[in-house]
Amino acid sequence: MTATRIPQRSERSIRREAATHIFKVGQTVRLKDGFLVVPSKLPDVCRITATLPLRGNVPQYRIRSDDERHERVATEDSLEPVNLSPAGSGATLIERTFGHGHRPKDGRLTS
């Protein structure tokens, strides 16, 4: 019986560029209008609550609207960033909603 040598593939390392998430947790985004998306049924803005593994070659995110009780999963290509603060304001949404955390001199909390 003779041994047959099976040629081996050369061991070349295949380098793939890892897709990186462009949105960060806490960032405000909006779902883009697209196929099978009814804009009137979507919340105005959502917040990124978590980054998820790639789906194919596209990063995914867990998003949530303050107006809804559930979270959604969206791919990066279906999201667009939203700038909530007016140009030059520099205040975040929570700062504009609740102030900058300053108390009156007498120490009372105001609503």
Disulfide bonds with the S-S distance in Angstrom:
none
